[in-house]
Amino acid sequence: MSKEKNKPKIFAISKQGAKHSRRDFLKGSLVAGSAVLSSGLLGSCNKDDEQISKYNSLYVETLNNESGVNAVSISHDNKLIVSGCDDYSIQIWSISNGNQVTILEGHSERITSVCFSPNGQFMVSGSADGEVKLWRVNDWSLIKTMEENCHYVRSLCFSPNSETLAATASNDIHLWTVSTGELIHTLEGHTSKSICFSPDGTVLASGGDDSEILFWSVTEAQVINRIQVGVYVFSICFSHDGNYLIAGCAFDTLNIWSYPNGELFKKIESANSAYSVDVHPEGDIIATTEWPRDIKLWKISSGELLQTLEGHSSDVNAVKFSSDGKILVTGSSDNTLRLWKMPDAKAMNFGECTCDTVCTCDTVSEAAGSDTCTCNSVETCDCNEICSCNTVSSGGGSYYYPN
């Protein structure tokens, strides 16, 4: 059952407390002092500094619903956000204009997990009432409530091809065929809090209260590998290239394992336990939510803390990157969603840095048989000491100089 909502107020909030309309934000008219991601903190080429200084939090006020947000998901086409709330409702938001599209009702307890299918056709919701409901996105009609009651749904996940749906139950994990709603497998003996399909869809990873991460063969419904973590596992996520599994754990740790060998790649001592984790689609950045209300961005390869995002006034329960990496969405017990506009891959120092505005040479002399050049005059090409440029461009093309 869906219920329409009219014209909720959408604000971008500056550090000075001034309110600006979302339309003004999209036109780039916010004051420079309202930056959330400030110049240089994530590392950038100089040309992007001015652009990065304008990245802000978009504050979405949930009107007529004094209820916390427990779960969020973004449609693969980056047009819609779904939030699961304490008041048993599921709210759908438009990213393009900030309007609330509809409210879905039907659960009898708080919503604990929501997820869009990768093909964009479905959305699934899970609740403390134990029910898993499958919704059709084009008209928001309820397709099916799964017959198997999960007692308390903690996590939901679609397979990459959108054909299989997985949900955690009390001590089991249920797998259904999406097209028919038929139960395929019940994976038993694991008190999982979080589940995630591998990028190729052949393996389902689960982590939970028993301090283990299990890797299940989806076709055979058997454990094929396990990691003894030693502490509670709150949230897990595969990197998009499938090379890593990231887990937010108790006792202030964020663990990164190489996949599929299961070797610990890096252990990050975070300030507080990471309750929710997600990986940027470019692959080398992790977003975590940590008690009581911080959102942190980490670099996988180095374990470096890149940025702490602040603004929520209560627990931050969920975090999700858009599929294009341009937006990070967080949901909180303060009854709000926040949309954080992310710098592009270069500005966040993914991989190698290249400069849009490069150094120039007065004259260029090229040695015979050499693919390098020597500049009589080379200006400093500065990337904020995060990465270095190795290309010098002139009207005649690209030339290389030693760093």
C-alpha positions as CSV (number, residue, x, y, z in Angstrom):
1,M,0.0,0.0,0.0
2,S,1.4,3.3,-1.0
3,K,0.5,6.8,0.2
4,E,1.5,10.0,-1.6
5,K,3.3,12.9,0.2
6,N,3.2,16.5,-1.1
7,K,6.1,18.9,-1.3
8,P,8.4,18.0,1.6
9,K,10.9,20.7,2.4
10,I,14.3,20.0,1.1
11,F,17.2,22.2,2.4
12,A,20.9,22.4,2.0
13,I,22.3,23.6,5.4
14,S,25.4,25.7,5.5
15,K,27.7,25.8,8.5
16,Q,26.4,29.2,9.2
17,G,22.9,27.7,9.6
18,A,21.4,29.5,6.5
19,K,18.9,27.6,4.5
20,H,19.2,27.3,0.7
21,S,16.8,25.5,-1.6
22,R,17.9,22.4,-3.3
23,R,17.4,24.2,-6.6
24,D,19.9,26.8,-5.5
25,F,22.4,24.1,-4.5
26,L,22.2,22.4,-7.9
27,K,22.9,25.8,-9.5
28,G,26.0,26.0,-7.3
29,S,25.0,29.1,-5.4
30,L,25.7,28.0,-1.9
31,V,28.1,30.1,0.1
32,A,31.7,28.9,0.1
33,G,31.8,28.6,3.8
34,S,29.3,25.8,3.8
35,A,31.7,23.2,2.4
36,V,31.6,19.7,4.0
37,L,34.4,18.3,2.0
38,S,37.0,21.0,2.0
39,S,39.8,21.6,-0.4
40,G,42.8,19.3,-0.1
41,L,41.5,17.1,2.7
42,L,40.9,14.2,0.3
43,G,43.7,15.2,-2.1
44,S,43.1,16.8,-5.4
45,C,44.7,18.3,-8.5
46,N,44.8,22.1,-8.2
47,K,42.2,22.7,-10.8
48,D,39.6,20.9,-8.8
49,D,40.1,22.7,-5.5
50,E,37.5,25.4,-6.1
51,Q,35.0,22.7,-7.2
52,I,35.7,20.5,-4.1
53,S,35.2,23.5,-1.8
54,K,31.6,23.6,-2.9
55,Y,30.7,20.0,-2.0
56,N,28.0,20.1,0.7
57,S,25.5,18.0,2.6
58,L,22.0,18.1,1.2
59,Y,19.6,17.9,4.2
60,V,16.4,16.0,3.5
61,E,13.8,16.7,6.2
62,T,11.3,13.9,6.7
63,L,8.1,15.8,7.3
64,N,5.1,14.4,9.0
65,N,7.1,11.4,10.1
66,E,8.9,11.7,13.4
67,S,10.8,8.5,12.9
68,G,14.4,7.4,12.6
69,V,15.9,5.9,9.5
70,N,17.4,2.4,9.9
71,A,18.2,1.5,6.3
72,V,18.8,3.1,2.9
73,S,19.3,2.0,-0.7
74,I,19.8,3.8,-4.0
75,S,18.4,2.6,-7.3
76,H,21.0,1.5,-9.9
77,D,20.0,4.4,-12.2
78,N,20.6,6.8,-9.3
79,K,17.2,8.3,-9.6
80,L,15.6,7.1,-6.3
81,I,16.4,6.6,-2.7
82,V,14.5,4.2,-0.4
83,S,14.6,4.6,3.4
84,G,13.3,2.1,6.0
85,C,12.0,3.8,9.1
86,D,11.2,3.2,12.8
87,D,7.5,4.0,12.2
88,Y,7.1,0.8,10.0
89,S,7.1,2.9,6.8
90,I,9.2,2.8,3.7
91,Q,9.8,6.1,2.1
92,I,10.8,6.7,-1.6
93,W,12.6,9.9,-2.5
94,S,13.5,11.4,-5.9
95,I,17.2,12.4,-6.1
96,S,16.7,14.8,-9.0
97,N,14.2,17.2,-7.3
98,G,14.3,16.0,-3.6
99,N,10.6,15.3,-3.5
100,Q,9.1,12.4,-1.7
101,V,7.6,10.1,-4.3
102,T,5.5,7.8,-2.0
103,I,5.3,6.0,1.3
104,L,4.8,2.2,1.3
105,E,3.0,0.6,4.2
106,G,2.3,-2.9,5.3
107,H,4.9,-4.0,7.9
108,S,3.8,-4.2,11.5
109,E,7.2,-3.4,13.1
110,R,10.2,-1.1,12.3
111,I,11.9,-1.5,9.0
112,T,15.4,-3.0,9.3
113,S,16.6,-3.5,5.7
114,V,15.7,-2.2,2.2
115,C,17.4,-3.0,-1.1
116,F,16.8,-2.1,-4.8
117,S,17.4,-4.9,-7.4
118,P,20.3,-4.2,-9.8
119,N,18.0,-4.3,-12.8
120,G,15.9,-1.6,-11.3
121,Q,12.6,-3.5,-11.4
122,F,12.2,-4.4,-7.7
123,M,12.7,-3.2,-4.2
124,V,12.6,-5.5,-1.2
125,S,11.9,-4.6,2.5
126,G,12.5,-6.5,5.7
127,S,11.3,-5.8,9.1
128,A,11.4,-6.7,12.8
129,D,8.0,-8.4,12.1
130,G,9.9,-11.1,10.3
131,E,8.3,-10.4,6.9
132,V,10.1,-9.9,3.6
133,K,8.1,-7.9,1.0
134,L,8.9,-7.6,-2.7
135,W,7.7,-4.4,-4.4
136,R,7.4,-3.5,-8.1
137,V,9.2,-0.2,-8.7
138,N,7.3,1.1,-11.7
139,D,4.0,1.4,-9.8
140,W,5.1,0.6,-6.2
141,S,2.6,-2.3,-5.9
142,L,3.3,-5.2,-3.5
143,I,4.2,-8.3,-5.5
144,K,4.6,-10.8,-2.8
145,T,5.2,-11.3,0.9
146,M,7.4,-14.3,1.3
147,E,5.8,-17.2,3.0
148,E,8.8,-18.0,5.1
149,N,8.8,-15.8,8.2
150,C,12.3,-14.8,9.1
151,H,11.4,-13.9,12.7
152,Y,13.6,-10.8,12.6
153,V,15.1,-9.6,9.3
154,R,18.5,-8.1,9.7
155,S,19.8,-7.9,6.1
156,L,18.6,-8.3,2.5
157,C,20.5,-8.6,-0.7
158,F,19.8,-9.2,-4.4
159,S,22.2,-11.3,-6.6
160,P,24.0,-9.2,-9.3
161,N,21.7,-10.6,-12.0
162,S,18.6,-9.8,-9.9
163,E,17.4,-13.3,-10.1
164,T,18.0,-14.4,-6.5
165,L,17.0,-12.7,-3.2
166,A,18.7,-13.5,0.1
167,A,17.5,-12.6,3.6
168,T,18.8,-13.3,7.1
169,A,16.6,-15.0,9.6
170,S,17.2,-15.7,13.3
171,N,19.7,-18.5,12.7
172,D,19.2,-19.1,9.0
173,I,19.5,-17.4,5.6
174,H,16.7,-17.8,3.1
175,L,17.2,-17.7,-0.7
176,W,14.3,-17.2,-3.1
177,T,13.8,-17.0,-6.8
178,V,12.7,-13.4,-7.4
179,S,10.4,-14.2,-10.4
180,T,8.4,-16.8,-8.6
181,G,9.0,-16.1,-4.9
182,E,9.9,-19.8,-4.5
183,L,12.2,-20.7,-1.7
184,I,15.5,-22.2,-3.2
185,H,17.6,-22.8,-0.1
186,T,17.7,-22.3,3.6
187,L,21.3,-21.9,4.9
188,E,21.4,-23.1,8.5
189,G,23.5,-22.7,11.6
190,H,24.8,-19.1,11.4
191,T,23.5,-16.1,13.3
192,S,24.2,-13.5,10.6
193,K,23.7,-9.8,10.8
194,S,24.8,-8.9,7.3
195,I,25.0,-10.7,3.9
196,C,26.4,-9.8,0.5
197,F,26.7,-11.5,-2.9
198,S,30.1,-11.7,-4.6
199,P,30.2,-9.6,-7.8
200,D,29.9,-12.7,-9.9
201,G,26.9,-14.0,-7.9
202,T,28.3,-17.4,-7.2
203,V,29.1,-16.8,-3.5
204,L,27.1,-15.3,-0.6
205,A,29.1,-14.0,2.3
206,S,27.5,-13.7,5.8
207,G,28.8,-12.3,9.1
208,G,27.3,-12.0,12.5
209,D,27.1,-12.6,16.2
210,D,29.0,-15.9,16.2
211,S,32.2,-13.9,15.2
212,E,32.6,-15.7,11.9
213,I,32.3,-14.8,8.2
214,L,31.0,-17.7,6.1
215,F,31.2,-18.0,2.3
216,W,28.4,-20.1,0.9
217,S,28.2,-21.6,-2.6
218,V,24.9,-20.3,-3.9
219,T,24.2,-23.3,-6.1
220,E,25.2,-26.0,-3.7
221,A,24.1,-24.2,-0.5
222,Q,27.2,-25.2,1.3
223,V,30.0,-23.4,3.2
224,I,33.1,-23.3,1.0
225,N,35.2,-21.2,3.3
226,R,35.1,-19.4,6.6
227,I,37.0,-16.7,8.5
228,Q,37.3,-16.7,12.3
229,V,37.0,-13.0,13.1
230,G,37.0,-13.3,16.9
231,V,34.6,-10.4,17.4
232,Y,31.0,-9.6,16.4
233,V,30.6,-8.7,12.7
234,F,28.1,-5.9,12.1
235,S,28.3,-5.3,8.4
236,I,30.1,-6.8,5.4
237,C,30.5,-5.7,1.8
238,F,32.5,-6.9,-1.3
239,S,34.6,-4.5,-3.2
240,H,33.2,-4.0,-6.7
241,D,36.1,-5.8,-8.3
242,G,35.7,-8.8,-6.0
243,N,39.2,-8.6,-4.7
244,Y,38.3,-7.7,-1.1
245,L,35.7,-8.3,1.6
246,I,35.3,-5.5,4.1
247,A,33.8,-6.0,7.5
248,G,32.8,-3.6,10.2
249,C,33.4,-5.3,13.5
250,A,33.0,-4.8,17.3
251,F,35.8,-3.4,19.4
252,D,36.6,-0.6,17.0
253,T,37.9,-2.5,14.1
254,L,37.4,-2.4,10.3
255,N,38.9,-5.5,8.7
256,I,39.7,-6.0,5.0
257,W,40.3,-9.5,3.7
258,S,41.7,-10.5,0.3
259,Y,39.2,-12.6,-1.6
260,P,38.9,-15.5,-2.3
261,N,41.9,-16.6,-0.3
262,G,40.5,-15.1,2.9
263,E,43.8,-13.7,4.1
264,L,43.7,-10.5,6.3
265,F,44.9,-7.7,4.1
266,K,44.5,-4.8,6.5
267,K,43.1,-4.2,10.0
268,I,42.1,-0.6,10.6
269,E,41.8,0.6,14.2
270,S,38.8,2.9,13.8
271,A,37.6,5.2,16.5
272,N,34.4,3.3,17.1
273,S,32.7,0.1,15.8
274,A,31.7,0.4,12.2
275,Y,28.0,-0.5,12.1
276,S,27.4,0.0,8.4
277,V,29.9,-0.2,5.5
278,D,29.8,0.4,1.8
279,V,32.5,0.6,-1.0
280,H,32.8,3.3,-3.6
281,P,32.3,1.9,-7.1
282,E,35.8,3.1,-8.1
283,G,37.0,0.5,-5.5
284,D,39.5,2.1,-3.2
285,I,37.3,4.0,-0.8
286,I,35.2,2.7,2.1
287,A,32.4,4.6,3.9
288,T,31.5,3.6,7.4
289,T,29.1,4.8,10.0
290,E,30.4,4.8,13.6
291,W,28.9,5.4,16.9
292,P,27.6,7.8,17.9
293,R,27.1,9.9,14.7
294,D,30.2,9.9,12.5
295,I,30.6,8.9,8.8
296,K,34.2,8.1,7.9
297,L,35.9,7.7,4.5
298,W,38.8,5.3,4.4
299,K,41.3,4.3,1.7
300,I,41.5,0.5,1.2
301,S,45.0,0.3,-0.1
302,S,46.6,2.2,2.7
303,G,44.1,2.1,5.5
304,E,44.3,5.9,5.8
305,L,41.4,7.9,7.2
306,L,40.5,10.4,4.5
307,Q,37.7,12.4,5.9
308,T,35.1,12.4,8.8
309,L,31.7,13.8,7.8
310,E,29.7,15.4,10.5
311,G,26.2,16.8,10.7
312,H,23.8,14.2,12.0
313,S,22.5,14.8,15.5
314,S,21.9,11.1,16.5
315,D,23.1,7.6,15.6
316,V,23.9,7.1,11.9
317,N,22.5,3.6,11.0
318,A,23.1,3.2,7.3
319,V,25.4,4.4,4.5
320,K,25.2,3.8,0.7
321,F,27.1,5.1,-2.3
322,S,25.3,5.7,-5.6
323,S,26.4,3.4,-8.5
324,D,28.2,6.4,-10.2
325,G,30.0,7.3,-6.9
326,K,28.7,10.9,-7.0
327,I,26.5,10.7,-3.9
328,L,26.8,9.1,-0.5
329,V,23.5,8.7,1.4
330,T,23.3,8.3,5.1
331,G,20.3,7.6,7.3
332,S,20.0,8.5,11.0
333,S,17.9,8.2,14.1
334,D,17.6,12.0,13.9
335,N,14.8,11.4,11.4
336,T,16.8,12.6,8.4
337,L,18.6,11.4,5.3
338,R,21.7,13.3,4.2
339,L,23.1,13.3,0.7
340,W,26.8,14.0,0.5
341,K,28.1,15.0,-2.9
342,M,31.3,13.2,-3.5
343,P,34.4,14.5,-5.4
344,D,35.2,12.6,-8.6
345,A,37.7,9.7,-8.6
346,K,40.7,11.9,-9.3
347,A,39.9,14.4,-6.5
348,M,39.5,11.6,-4.0
349,N,42.9,10.3,-5.0
350,F,41.9,7.0,-6.5
351,G,44.8,5.3,-8.3
352,E,47.1,7.6,-10.2
353,C,46.5,11.3,-10.4
354,T,46.5,13.3,-13.7
355,C,46.2,17.0,-13.9
356,D,43.6,18.7,-16.1
357,T,45.7,21.9,-16.1
358,V,49.2,20.7,-16.8
359,C,52.6,22.3,-16.9
360,T,53.9,23.9,-20.1
361,C,57.4,24.1,-21.7
362,D,59.0,27.2,-23.3
363,T,60.7,24.9,-25.7
364,V,60.8,21.2,-26.2
365,S,63.8,19.2,-27.4
366,E,63.4,15.6,-28.1
367,A,66.3,13.2,-28.2
368,A,66.5,10.9,-31.2
369,G,64.8,7.6,-30.6
370,S,63.5,8.8,-27.2
371,D,59.9,8.9,-26.1
372,T,60.7,11.5,-23.4
373,C,61.3,15.2,-23.7
374,T,63.4,17.8,-21.9
375,C,61.8,21.1,-21.0
376,N,64.0,24.2,-20.8
377,S,61.5,25.5,-18.3
378,V,59.1,23.3,-16.3
379,E,56.6,24.7,-14.0
380,T,55.8,22.8,-10.8
381,C,52.8,20.6,-11.3
382,D,51.3,20.3,-7.8
383,C,48.7,17.7,-6.7
384,N,48.7,18.8,-3.1
385,E,51.5,16.4,-2.3
386,I,49.1,13.5,-2.5
387,C,50.1,12.3,-6.0
388,S,52.4,13.6,-8.7
389,C,51.8,14.5,-12.3
390,N,54.1,12.9,-14.9
391,T,52.6,14.4,-18.1
392,V,53.5,17.8,-19.5
393,S,51.1,18.9,-22.2
394,S,51.9,21.5,-24.9
395,G,50.0,22.5,-28.0
396,G,52.0,19.8,-29.8
397,G,50.9,17.0,-27.6
398,S,51.9,15.2,-24.4
399,Y,55.4,15.0,-23.2
400,Y,57.0,13.3,-20.2
401,Y,59.4,14.6,-17.6
402,P,61.0,12.9,-14.6
403,N,59.3,13.5,-11.3
